[in-house]
Amino acid sequence: MTLSPKPLSSCAPYRGVEQRTAEIVVSEIGVDMSRFPSANHLASWGALCPGNNESAGKRKSGKTRKGNQWLRRVLVEVAWAAFRTKETYLSSQYHRLVACRGKKKAIVAVAHSILVAIYHALENQAPYRDLGANYLTKLNETNIKHYHARRREELGYQVSITPLEQAA
């Protein structure tokens, strides 16, 4: 089986995944995604999932397990480059997570997202489409509106939510 540059570039989730990175990823996971039942199985195999050590309702260590060190290293390196891009989903994901989890946990989460994107790109034989920096805001628009309205009411203000078209 020979690999042409076309499939390698199709697994590039953004401009930071160049030819060499794609070669490393494909050499570690292959191009046949039928080996993995889902993207989460691939992320678990690549050791980019958080640990789940819980006993009697008490959460213990959430460290990721040891896995494919080469795949993990290259994806973490790509994640460090990804958060420096502007107006991308990966950058906004990093900035959203870094505030509450810290830099290294946020980077591992971004690396996990990149591996999931690579899985879907290889499985569907389609190039990656960036969701955009405001994807999560649009996805949870009603939740965000109600959260801010409730917070203002807790501060003692009366709030009514009306769209801008009706208010003007």
N, CA and C atoms as a LAMMPS dump frame, in Angstrom:
ITEM: TIMESTEP
0
ITEM: NUMBER OF ATOMS
504
ITEM: BOX BOUNDS ff ff ff
-5.0000000000000000e+02 5.0000000000000000e+02
-5.0000000000000000e+02 5.0000000000000000e+02
-5.0000000000000000e+02 5.0000000000000000e+02
ITEM: ATOMS id mol type element x y z
1 1 1 N 0.846 -1.181 0
2 1 2 C 0 0 0
3 1 3 C 0.885 1.236 0
4 2 1 N 0.668 2.117 -0.91
5 2 2 C 1.45 3.34 -0.975
6 2 3 C 0.572 4.509 -0.569
7 3 1 N 1.197 5.428 0.119
8 3 2 C 0.472 6.613 0.574
9 3 3 C 0.919 7.802 -0.242
10 4 1 N -0.033 8.498 -0.788
11 4 2 C 0.284 9.715 -1.516
12 4 3 C 0.166 10.904 -0.576
13 5 1 N 0.755 12.058 -0.922
14 5 2 C 0.648 13.236 -0.054
15 5 3 C -0.787 13.713 0.143
16 6 1 N -1.704 13.376 -0.744
17 6 2 C -3.087 13.846 -0.628
18 6 3 C -3.764 13.346 0.649
19 7 1 N -3.736 12.02 0.973
20 7 2 C -4.363 11.596 2.217
21 7 3 C -3.669 12.171 3.446
22 8 1 N -2.345 12.37 3.362
23 8 2 C -1.638 12.924 4.505
24 8 3 C -2.08 14.35 4.782
25 9 1 N -2.253 15.133 3.74
26 9 2 C -2.67 16.508 3.96
27 9 3 C -4.139 16.593 4.356
28 10 1 N -4.916 15.549 4.04
29 10 2 C -6.331 15.601 4.408
30 10 3 C -6.531 15.391 5.898
31 11 1 N -5.539 14.821 6.588
32 11 2 C -5.696 14.636 8.028
33 11 3 C -5.151 15.834 8.794
34 12 1 N -4.686 16.859 8.09
35 12 2 C -4.146 18.033 8.754
36 12 3 C -5.277 18.894 9.286
37 13 1 N -5.459 18.964 10.627
38 13 2 C -6.579 19.692 11.156
39 13 3 C -6.448 21.207 11.048
40 14 1 N -5.293 21.726 10.828
41 14 2 C -5.123 23.159 10.624
42 14 3 C -3.75 23.375 10.034
43 15 1 N -3.392 24.584 9.771
44 15 2 C -2.156 24.838 9.032
45 15 3 C -0.896 24.414 9.79
46 16 1 N -0.944 24.153 11.102
47 16 2 C 0.214 23.752 11.888
48 16 3 C 0.601 22.302 11.684
49 17 1 N -0.29 21.484 11.148
50 17 2 C 0.03 20.089 10.874
51 17 3 C 0.562 20.022 9.458
52 18 1 N 1.862 19.966 9.364
53 18 2 C 2.497 19.935 8.061
54 18 3 C 2.798 18.493 7.664
55 19 1 N 3.524 18.316 6.588
56 19 2 C 3.804 17.003 6.009
57 19 3 C 4.476 16.075 7.022
58 20 1 N 5.487 16.537 7.708
59 20 2 C 6.24 15.672 8.634
60 20 3 C 5.357 15.223 9.797
61 21 1 N 4.588 16.124 10.351
62 21 2 C 3.692 15.77 11.45
63 21 3 C 2.654 14.763 10.991
64 22 1 N 2.095 14.97 9.818
65 22 2 C 1.109 14.038 9.276
66 22 3 C 1.731 12.669 9.04
67 23 1 N 2.983 12.631 8.59
68 23 2 C 3.671 11.35 8.401
69 23 3 C 3.836 10.611 9.711
70 24 1 N 4.202 11.32 10.762
71 24 2 C 4.372 10.69 12.077
72 24 3 C 3.043 10.147 12.583
73 25 1 N 1.991 10.947 12.459
74 25 2 C 0.674 10.516 12.938
75 25 3 C 0.202 9.29 12.168
76 26 1 N 0.327 9.312 10.853
77 26 2 C -0.121 8.187 10.043
78 26 3 C 0.745 6.953 10.294
79 27 1 N 2.042 7.146 10.534
80 27 2 C 2.89 5.987 10.816
81 27 3 C 2.539 5.354 12.162
82 28 1 N 2.038 6.138 13.091
83 28 2 C 1.681 5.598 14.404
84 28 3 C 0.284 4.981 14.422
85 29 1 N -0.692 5.611 13.779
86 29 2 C -2.066 5.089 13.856
87 29 3 C -2.523 4.408 12.577
88 30 1 N -1.834 4.643 11.46
89 30 2 C -2.247 4.056 10.192
90 30 3 C -3.353 4.871 9.552
91 31 1 N -3.81 4.431 8.388
92 31 2 C -4.88 5.145 7.696
93 31 3 C -6.205 4.409 7.779
94 32 1 N -6.184 3.164 8.267
95 32 2 C -7.402 2.373 8.396
96 32 3 C -8.012 2.624 9.773
97 33 1 N -9.061 3.428 9.807
98 33 2 C -9.682 3.774 11.087
99 33 3 C -10.699 2.745 11.552
100 34 1 N -10.874 1.66 10.78
101 34 2 C -11.808 0.623 11.212
102 34 3 C -11.256 -0.16 12.402
103 35 1 N -9.964 -0.006 12.696
104 35 2 C -9.377 -0.656 13.869
105 35 3 C -9.926 -0.083 15.167
106 36 1 N -10.355 1.167 15.106
107 36 2 C -10.863 1.845 16.291
108 36 3 C -12.368 2.026 16.147
109 37 1 N -13.157 1.556 17.109
110 37 2 C -14.616 1.698 17.005
111 37 3 C -15.089 3.144 16.981
112 38 1 N -14.354 4.023 17.652
113 38 2 C -14.748 5.436 17.682
114 38 3 C -13.51 6.3 17.884
115 39 1 N -13.703 7.598 17.784
116 39 2 C -12.608 8.53 18.001
117 39 3 C -12.135 8.491 19.446
118 40 1 N -13.053 8.235 20.364
119 40 2 C -12.668 8.149 21.773
120 40 3 C -11.776 6.939 22.045
121 41 1 N -11.994 5.85 21.32
122 41 2 C -11.129 4.694 21.47
123 41 3 C -9.714 5.013 20.981
124 42 1 N -9.615 5.753 19.885
125 42 2 C -8.31 6.165 19.384
126 42 3 C -7.617 7.08 20.387
127 43 1 N -8.341 8.023 20.943
128 43 2 C -7.754 8.939 21.92
129 43 3 C -7.304 8.188 23.17
130 44 1 N -8.053 7.181 23.563
131 44 2 C -7.657 6.366 24.707
132 44 3 C -6.404 5.562 24.381
133 45 1 N -6.335 5.007 23.176
134 45 2 C -5.157 4.258 22.752
135 45 3 C -3.935 5.172 22.688
136 46 1 N -4.141 6.401 22.265
137 46 2 C -3.051 7.368 22.179
138 46 3 C -2.717 8.012 23.509
139 47 1 N -3.397 7.616 24.58
140 47 2 C -3.164 8.119 25.938
141 47 3 C -3.384 9.624 26.022
142 48 1 N -4.411 10.117 25.354
143 48 2 C -4.747 11.536 25.431
144 48 3 C -6.093 11.756 26.1
145 49 1 N -6.575 10.763 26.828
146 49 2 C -7.809 10.901 27.593
147 49 3 C -7.463 11.073 29.059
148 50 1 N -8.226 11.862 29.768
149 50 2 C -7.949 12.001 31.197
150 50 3 C -8.259 10.708 31.926
151 51 1 N -7.514 10.454 32.983
152 51 2 C -7.756 9.269 33.783
153 51 3 C -9.056 9.4 34.551
154 52 1 N -9.591 8.274 34.97
155 52 2 C -10.845 8.274 35.713
156 52 3 C -10.674 7.356 36.916
157 53 1 N -9.963 7.841 37.914
158 53 2 C -9.721 7.055 39.116
159 53 3 C -10.67 7.559 40.19
160 54 1 N -11.751 6.843 40.396
161 54 2 C -12.773 7.245 41.344
162 54 3 C -13.107 6.055 42.232
163 55 1 N -13.217 6.323 43.513
164 55 2 C -13.571 5.264 44.444
165 55 3 C -14.494 5.843 45.503
166 56 1 N -15.635 5.219 45.67
167 56 2 C -16.624 5.634 46.665
168 56 3 C -17.045 7.084 46.482
169 57 1 N -17.162 7.511 45.223
170 57 2 C -17.606 8.872 44.94
171 57 3 C -16.52 9.915 45.078
172 58 1 N -15.314 9.509 45.465
173 58 2 C -14.219 10.465 45.622
174 58 3 C -13.315 10.376 44.397
175 59 1 N -13.135 11.507 43.722
176 59 2 C -12.281 11.534 42.536
177 59 3 C -10.834 11.661 42.962
178 60 1 N -10.039 10.745 42.467
179 60 2 C -8.613 10.755 42.773
180 60 3 C -7.858 11.299 41.576
181 61 1 N -6.71 10.759 41.281
182 61 2 C -5.862 11.286 40.219
183 61 3 C -6.561 11.217 38.859
184 62 1 N -6.401 12.256 38.065
185 62 2 C -6.958 12.286 36.717
186 62 3 C -5.861 12.259 35.676
187 63 1 N -4.672 11.76 36.07
188 63 2 C -3.546 11.722 35.14
189 63 3 C -3.862 10.829 33.949
190 64 1 N -3.328 11.208 32.803
191 64 2 C -3.47 10.362 31.63
192 64 3 C -2.526 9.184 31.788
193 65 1 N -2.89 8.078 31.18
194 65 2 C -2.056 6.889 31.319
195 65 3 C -0.915 6.925 30.314
196 66 1 N 0.016 6.01 30.494
197 66 2 C 1.127 5.916 29.552
198 66 3 C 0.635 5.206 28.301
199 67 1 N 1.049 5.712 27.176
200 67 2 C 0.61 5.135 25.912
201 67 3 C 1.657 5.369 24.847
202 68 1 N 1.238 5.597 23.64
203 68 2 C 2.149 5.811 22.537
204 68 3 C 2.842 7.157 22.707
205 69 1 N 4.09 7.11 23.144
206 69 2 C 4.794 8.348 23.471
207 69 3 C 5.077 9.211 22.257
208 70 1 N 5.29 8.606 21.095
209 70 2 C 5.597 9.393 19.895
210 70 3 C 4.374 10.148 19.41
211 71 1 N 3.244 9.48 19.403
212 71 2 C 2.005 10.131 18.992
213 71 3 C 1.65 11.251 19.956
214 72 1 N 1.743 10.967 21.231
215 72 2 C 1.426 11.973 22.245
216 72 3 C 2.337 13.188 22.124
217 73 1 N 3.632 12.945 21.958
218 73 2 C 4.584 14.067 21.866
219 73 3 C 4.295 14.961 20.672
220 74 1 N 4.045 14.352 19.517
221 74 2 C 3.829 15.168 18.329
222 74 3 C 2.505 15.926 18.435
223 75 1 N 1.472 15.314 19.007
224 75 2 C 0.189 16.011 19.118
225 75 3 C 0.236 17.131 20.152
226 76 1 N 0.986 16.931 21.218
227 76 2 C 1.133 18.008 22.201
228 76 3 C 1.919 19.169 21.589
229 77 1 N 2.917 18.848 20.785
230 77 2 C 3.669 19.902 20.107
231 77 3 C 2.779 20.674 19.137
232 78 1 N 1.93 19.959 18.419
233 78 2 C 0.984 20.6 17.499
234 78 3 C -0.008 21.453 18.291
235 79 1 N -0.425 20.971 19.455
236 79 2 C -1.377 21.726 20.281
237 79 3 C -0.766 23.034 20.769
238 80 1 N 0.532 23.018 21.111
239 80 2 C 1.186 24.261 21.526
240 80 3 C 1.178 25.275 20.389
241 81 1 N 1.337 24.8 19.165
242 81 2 C 1.281 25.71 18.018
243 81 3 C -0.147 26.137 17.727
244 82 1 N -1.107 25.236 17.996
245 82 2 C -2.513 25.519 17.666
246 82 3 C -3.074 26.66 18.49
247 83 1 N -2.686 26.768 19.748
248 83 2 C -3.294 27.813 20.553
249 83 3 C -2.775 29.191 20.19
250 84 1 N -1.724 29.252 19.403
251 84 2 C -1.199 30.551 18.964
252 84 3 C -1.873 31.065 17.696
253 85 1 N -2.699 30.234 17.059
254 85 2 C -3.422 30.693 15.882
255 85 3 C -4.58 31.586 16.319
256 86 1 N -5.02 32.439 15.44
257 86 2 C -6.084 33.377 15.785
258 86 3 C -7.397 32.96 15.153
259 87 1 N -8.481 33.184 15.88
260 87 2 C -9.839 32.939 15.387
261 87 3 C -10.053 31.504 14.915
262 88 1 N -9.544 30.536 15.696
263 88 2 C -9.774 29.129 15.384
264 88 3 C -10.433 28.462 16.585
265 89 1 N -11.071 27.333 16.323
266 89 2 C -11.725 26.574 17.386
267 89 3 C -10.715 26.088 18.415
268 90 1 N -9.556 25.603 17.955
269 90 2 C -8.563 25.068 18.877
270 90 3 C -7.996 26.154 19.784
271 91 1 N -7.788 27.33 19.243
272 91 2 C -7.295 28.443 20.056
273 91 3 C -8.326 28.864 21.093
274 92 1 N -9.589 28.953 20.681
275 92 2 C -10.621 29.35 21.642
276 92 3 C -10.832 28.27 22.69
277 93 1 N -10.686 27.001 22.311
278 93 2 C -10.798 25.924 23.294
279 93 3 C -9.684 26.033 24.334
280 94 1 N -8.469 26.283 23.89
281 94 2 C -7.356 26.438 24.827
282 94 3 C -7.605 27.597 25.786
283 95 1 N -7.969 28.747 25.248
284 95 2 C -8.164 29.931 26.096
285 95 3 C -9.335 29.756 27.058
286 96 1 N -10.332 28.976 26.666
287 96 2 C -11.46 28.71 27.553
288 96 3 C -11.044 27.789 28.696
289 97 1 N -10.205 26.799 28.405
290 97 2 C -9.829 25.813 29.414
291 97 3 C -8.672 26.247 30.3
292 98 1 N -7.785 27.09 29.787
293 98 2 C -6.588 27.439 30.544
294 98 3 C -6.93 28.212 31.819
295 99 1 N -8.032 28.924 31.806
296 99 2 C -8.406 29.72 32.983
297 99 3 C -8.737 28.849 34.186
298 100 1 N -9.374 27.714 33.959
299 100 2 C -9.784 26.895 35.107
300 100 3 C -8.928 25.652 35.306
301 101 1 N -8.2 25.195 34.296
302 101 2 C -7.451 23.949 34.435
303 101 3 C -5.949 24.109 34.412
304 102 1 N -5.448 25.201 33.855
305 102 2 C -4.008 25.376 33.745
306 102 3 C -3.532 25.071 32.336
307 103 1 N -2.292 25.479 32.065
308 103 2 C -1.761 25.389 30.709
309 103 3 C -1.605 23.961 30.221
310 104 1 N -1.001 23.108 31.031
311 104 2 C -0.686 21.761 30.545
312 104 3 C -1.93 20.906 30.358
313 105 1 N -2.903 21.015 31.229
314 105 2 C -4.143 20.249 31.059
315 105 3 C -4.929 20.768 29.862
316 106 1 N -4.885 22.072 29.642
317 106 2 C -5.562 22.633 28.48
318 106 3 C -4.893 22.17 27.186
319 107 1 N -3.57 22.072 27.178
320 107 2 C -2.85 21.609 25.999
321 107 3 C -3.184 20.156 25.69
322 108 1 N -3.281 19.316 26.723
323 108 2 C -3.639 17.913 26.495
324 108 3 C -5.064 17.825 25.945
325 109 1 N -5.961 18.683 26.414
326 109 2 C -7.328 18.694 25.887
327 109 3 C -7.346 19.112 24.416
328 110 1 N -6.533 20.081 24.043
329 110 2 C -6.449 20.515 22.649
330 110 3 C -5.835 19.4 21.797
331 111 1 N -4.809 18.719 22.31
332 111 2 C -4.206 17.594 21.591
333 111 3 C -5.228 16.484 21.382
334 112 1 N -6.078 16.253 22.375
335 112 2 C -7.16 15.271 22.249
336 112 3 C -8.106 15.673 21.122
337 113 1 N -8.467 16.947 21.068
338 113 2 C -9.358 17.431 20.007
339 113 3 C -8.724 17.282 18.632
340 114 1 N -7.416 17.517 18.534
341 114 2 C -6.72 17.37 17.259
342 114 3 C -6.739 15.91 16.82
343 115 1 N -6.508 14.989 17.763
344 115 2 C -6.523 13.565 17.413
345 115 3 C -7.917 13.121 16.976
346 116 1 N -8.95 13.631 17.619
347 116 2 C -10.32 13.314 17.214
348 116 3 C -10.596 13.866 15.813
349 117 1 N -10.106 15.055 15.514
350 117 2 C -10.284 15.64 14.181
351 117 3 C -9.542 14.819 13.133
352 118 1 N -8.353 14.337 13.469
353 118 2 C -7.591 13.498 12.54
354 118 3 C -8.333 12.194 12.288
355 119 1 N -8.899 11.617 13.337
356 119 2 C -9.67 10.38 13.185
357 119 3 C -10.814 10.577 12.189
358 120 1 N -11.584 11.644 12.372
359 120 2 C -12.727 11.879 11.489
360 120 3 C -12.282 12.226 10.065
361 121 1 N -11.165 12.933 9.925
362 121 2 C -10.661 13.258 8.592
363 121 3 C -10.232 11.997 7.858
364 122 1 N -9.57 11.08 8.563
365 122 2 C -9.139 9.84 7.923
366 122 3 C -10.3 8.882 7.683
367 123 1 N -11.237 8.838 8.61
368 123 2 C -12.377 7.937 8.473
369 123 3 C -13.275 8.352 7.304
370 124 1 N -13.522 9.64 7.177
371 124 2 C -14.426 10.144 6.138
372 124 3 C -13.707 10.543 4.857
373 125 1 N -12.367 10.468 4.84
374 125 2 C -11.573 10.896 3.689
375 125 3 C -11.953 12.314 3.265
376 126 1 N -12.047 13.19 4.244
377 126 2 C -12.432 14.577 3.986
378 126 3 C -11.48 15.511 4.721
379 127 1 N -11.232 16.688 4.187
380 127 2 C -10.363 17.64 4.883
381 127 3 C -11.049 18.21 6.121
382 128 1 N -10.238 18.724 7.015
383 128 2 C -10.74 19.298 8.254
384 128 3 C -11.361 20.661 7.992
385 129 1 N -12.524 20.899 8.584
386 129 2 C -13.157 22.225 8.534
387 129 3 C -13.155 22.776 9.951
388 130 1 N -12.538 23.921 10.121
389 130 2 C -12.485 24.533 11.436
390 130 3 C -13.874 25.033 11.827
391 131 1 N -14.255 24.797 13.065
392 131 2 C -15.584 25.179 13.538
393 131 3 C -15.699 26.676 13.809
394 132 1 N -14.587 27.336 14.001
395 132 2 C -14.592 28.774 14.257
396 132 3 C -14.445 29.079 15.736
397 133 1 N -13.988 30.267 16.025
398 133 2 C -13.697 30.651 17.408
399 133 3 C -14.953 30.78 18.257
400 134 1 N -16.081 31.099 17.657
401 134 2 C -17.3 31.3 18.439
402 134 3 C -18.253 30.107 18.365
403 135 1 N -17.762 28.935 18.031
404 135 2 C -18.607 27.751 17.902
405 135 3 C -19.305 27.403 19.211
406 136 1 N -18.556 27.375 20.301
407 136 2 C -19.15 26.991 21.591
408 136 3 C -20.132 28.041 22.09
409 137 1 N -19.882 29.296 21.78
410 137 2 C -20.821 30.348 22.165
411 137 3 C -22.139 30.177 21.424
412 138 1 N -22.083 29.892 20.144
413 138 2 C -23.307 29.68 19.369
414 138 3 C -24.03 28.412 19.803
415 139 1 N -23.256 27.383 20.149
416 139 2 C -23.842 26.11 20.551
417 139 3 C -24.638 26.247 21.843
418 140 1 N -24.152 27.025 22.769
419 140 2 C -24.795 27.184 24.074
420 140 3 C -25.404 28.567 24.245
421 141 1 N -25.906 29.147 23.183
422 141 2 C -26.4 30.526 23.217
423 141 3 C -27.514 30.723 24.243
424 142 1 N -28.495 29.836 24.274
425 142 2 C -29.6 30.002 25.225
426 142 3 C -29.119 29.808 26.658
427 143 1 N -28.213 28.861 26.868
428 143 2 C -27.687 28.652 28.216
429 143 3 C -26.922 29.878 28.7
430 144 1 N -26.156 30.489 27.817
431 144 2 C -25.381 31.672 28.19
432 144 3 C -26.31 32.835 28.511
433 145 1 N -27.375 33.018 27.703
434 145 2 C -28.324 34.11 27.975
435 145 3 C -28.976 33.938 29.343
436 146 1 N -29.438 32.73 29.623
437 146 2 C -30.114 32.499 30.9
438 146 3 C -29.152 32.582 32.087
439 147 1 N -27.919 32.162 31.895
440 147 2 C -26.925 32.249 32.965
441 147 3 C -26.681 33.705 33.348
442 148 1 N -26.455 34.56 32.344
443 148 2 C -26.175 35.97 32.64
444 148 3 C -27.407 36.681 33.191
445 149 1 N -28.586 36.317 32.716
446 149 2 C -29.808 36.918 33.268
447 149 3 C -29.979 36.525 34.725
448 150 1 N -29.744 35.259 35.045
449 150 2 C -29.861 34.806 36.425
450 150 3 C -28.835 35.484 37.329
451 151 1 N -27.613 35.661 36.827
452 151 2 C -26.572 36.328 37.633
453 151 3 C -26.956 37.784 37.919
454 152 1 N -27.521 38.484 36.93
455 152 2 C -27.921 39.868 37.163
456 152 3 C -29.089 39.941 38.147
457 153 1 N -30.005 38.979 38.067
458 153 2 C -31.114 38.946 39.028
459 153 3 C -30.604 38.669 40.44
460 154 1 N -29.569 37.858 40.57
461 154 2 C -28.976 37.609 41.881
462 154 3 C -28.331 38.866 42.451
463 155 1 N -27.881 39.745 41.571
464 155 2 C -27.285 41.011 42.006
465 155 3 C -28.343 42.073 42.29
466 156 1 N -29.598 41.761 42.043
467 156 2 C -30.669 42.68 42.389
468 156 3 C -31.218 43.491 41.236
469 157 1 N -31.014 43.074 40.017
470 157 2 C -31.517 43.787 38.849
471 157 3 C -32.627 42.981 38.2
472 158 1 N -33.601 43.696 37.618
473 158 2 C -34.661 43.033 36.882
474 158 3 C -34.209 42.901 35.434
475 159 1 N -34.347 41.704 34.891
476 159 2 C -33.814 41.429 33.563
477 159 3 C -34.918 40.88 32.671
478 160 1 N -34.981 41.409 31.448
479 160 2 C -35.849 40.814 30.422
480 160 3 C -35.015 40.676 29.162
481 161 1 N -35.073 39.517 28.538
482 161 2 C -34.27 39.239 27.355
483 161 3 C -35.132 39.432 26.118
484 162 1 N -34.708 40.398 25.276
485 162 2 C -35.394 40.655 24.013
486 162 3 C -34.33 40.724 22.923
487 163 1 N -34.595 40.131 21.769
488 163 2 C -33.622 40.227 20.657
489 163 3 C -33.461 41.665 20.191
490 164 1 N -32.338 41.976 19.567
491 164 2 C -32.058 43.343 19.13
492 164 3 C -33.044 43.822 18.071
493 165 1 N -33.549 42.931 17.225
494 165 2 C -34.473 43.354 16.184
495 165 3 C -35.756 43.923 16.786
496 166 1 N -36.277 43.336 17.885
497 166 2 C -37.481 43.784 18.511
498 166 3 C -37.238 45.045 19.356
499 167 1 N -36.06 45.166 19.929
500 167 2 C -35.759 46.294 20.791
501 167 3 C -35.582 47.58 19.995
502 168 1 N -35.146 47.487 18.747
503 168 2 C -34.86 48.677 17.951
504 168 3 C -36.074 49.282 17.337
